[in-house]
Amino acid sequence: MKKKIIPFDSFIDQALYAKKEGYYSRNNPFGKKGDFITAPAISFLFGEMIAIWLIFFWENLKKPKKINIIELGPGDGKLIKILLKTFAKFPDFNKCVNIFLYEKSENLIKIQKKELKNKNIKWLKNFNVLKRGPVIFLGNEFFDAVAIKQFVKKDKVILEKYVDIRKKNKPKILLKKTNLKTIKELKKFNLLKKNGIIEYPKLGLVEINNFIKKINKFGGGILLIDYGYINQINFSSIQSIKKHKKNRLFDNIGNADITSLVNFGMLNNYFKNKKLKVNEIVTQGFFLKKLGIISRAELLSKNMSFKEKTDLYYRLKRLLHPNYMGEIFKVIFAYKSKKKFTLGFK
Ligand SMILES: C[S@@+](CC[C@H](N)C(=O)[O-])C[C@H]1O[C@@H](n2cnc3c(N)ncnc32)[C@H](O)[C@@H]1O
């Protein structure tokens, strides 16, 4: 029998990924007609900058004959499309690169296969096929879509959030005593310093651990771009979105997106503990500017009509400006390489 009172992260995970009724199983949420728009769809310049960054990292690794790029949660496949297009302009790199997509939603895999027909790409469910060459994991808005746990802390009392789903259309939050093992885990990550809501990405860390194992074995790194914070906040960062508007968490279950902000400070410590080099976390605006996105736009706009130029710069503003995605989106890079690689971060 299905459990009727489930931990908060299991509830979100089911709301998003349950086989038939999960949000990502029955929707194509991307773009104007969907529920939200992500950076690769805002401007192709985003993908171009990531492509160039990847090629430079390959150079930093001394141009290995085989390099594996694994996109985490590729959504509707827009980013990988631009990457492939840009890589084709760099044949030395292009002949060394193997591209893999890591996607949890069968529905999105179908959409990706349609979008990326005839492209030399493989989908993978685990990382056993990666047997040779450094590995680069790349995730744009991946981690915010992995369900998190929540706890409520008041002084010495720490309660875990559960959701009572006995009444189908009326889920209810319940608080239960946190077991000692979990409290130890939270302490280990320094999450219990303040009172308030404590967020803990248990499922996300399981994923990250699998990536790190491969990075430690073959070299390479992990680049994550997402919205989030560096110093711990003590309130709930859960957001539900439908048709580009805020939605209440328990409304439209399975038909609205649910995300949370990423605790970049915690990821930073996690990566360091696993003996990876980690660059200082920067904002998306900083990262893209350092990679030359503005010069690239200037160059391209020389041959554009006024209307095209306006469109290009409007999109650039959405990616870079602090009032849009420029500041709330952060970039973290953890890696294993003999030489430091700080492109985009300094
Ligand atoms: C918010 S979307 C971002 C899509 C895309 N990267 C973009 O920037 O447009 C999150 C993506 O991560 C996928 N995802 C979430 N958790 C996952 C997991 N544990 N394993 C693989 N894919 C996952 C979702 O199915 C979806 O493709």
The ligand as a MOL file (V3000), in Angstrom:
LIG
                    3D

  0  0  0     0  0            999 V3000
M  V30 BEGIN CTAB
M  V30 COUNTS 27 29 0 0 0
M  V30 BEGIN ATOM
M  V30 1 C 14.1720 23.4180 -14.4850 0
M  V30 2 S 14.5160 22.1760 -15.6310 0 CHG=1
M  V30 3 C 15.9490 22.8730 -16.4340 0
M  V30 4 C 16.0910 22.4420 -17.8540 0
M  V30 5 C 17.2820 22.9460 -18.6590 0
M  V30 6 N 18.5460 22.6260 -18.0470 0
M  V30 7 C 17.1870 24.4220 -18.9420 0
M  V30 8 O 18.0600 25.1770 -18.4990 0
M  V30 9 O 16.2470 24.8270 -19.6250 0 CHG=-1
M  V30 10 C 15.1400 20.8460 -14.6600 0
M  V30 11 C 15.5760 19.6440 -15.4220 0
M  V30 12 O 16.2430 18.7140 -14.5740 0
M  V30 13 C 15.6680 17.4150 -14.7360 0
M  V30 14 N 15.9400 16.6700 -13.4860 0
M  V30 15 C 15.5630 16.9880 -12.2480 0
M  V30 16 N 16.0060 16.0820 -11.3480 0
M  V30 17 C 16.7150 15.1820 -12.0390 0
M  V30 18 C 17.4540 14.0300 -11.6720 0
M  V30 19 N 17.5410 13.6240 -10.4160 0
M  V30 20 N 18.0890 13.3480 -12.6340 0
M  V30 21 C 18.0280 13.7670 -13.9330 0
M  V30 22 N 17.3270 14.8430 -14.3370 0
M  V30 23 C 16.6790 15.5480 -13.4140 0
M  V30 24 C 14.2300 17.7520 -15.0570 0
M  V30 25 O 13.5040 16.6730 -15.5470 0
M  V30 26 C 14.4470 18.8800 -16.0690 0
M  V30 27 O 14.8890 18.3960 -17.3060 0
M  V30 END ATOM
M  V30 BEGIN BOND
M  V30 1 1 1 2
M  V30 2 1 2 3
M  V30 3 1 2 10
M  V30 4 1 3 4
M  V30 5 1 4 5
M  V30 6 1 5 6
M  V30 7 1 5 7
M  V30 8 2 7 8
M  V30 9 1 7 9
M  V30 10 1 10 11
M  V30 11 1 11 12
M  V30 12 1 11 26
M  V30 13 1 12 13
M  V30 14 1 13 14
M  V30 15 1 13 24
M  V30 16 1 14 15
M  V30 17 1 14 23
M  V30 18 2 15 16
M  V30 19 1 16 17
M  V30 20 1 17 18
M  V30 21 2 17 23
M  V30 22 1 18 19
M  V30 23 2 18 20
M  V30 24 1 20 21
M  V30 25 2 21 22
M  V30 26 1 22 23
M  V30 27 1 24 25
M  V30 28 1 24 26
M  V30 29 1 26 27
M  V30 END BOND
M  V30 END CTAB
M  END
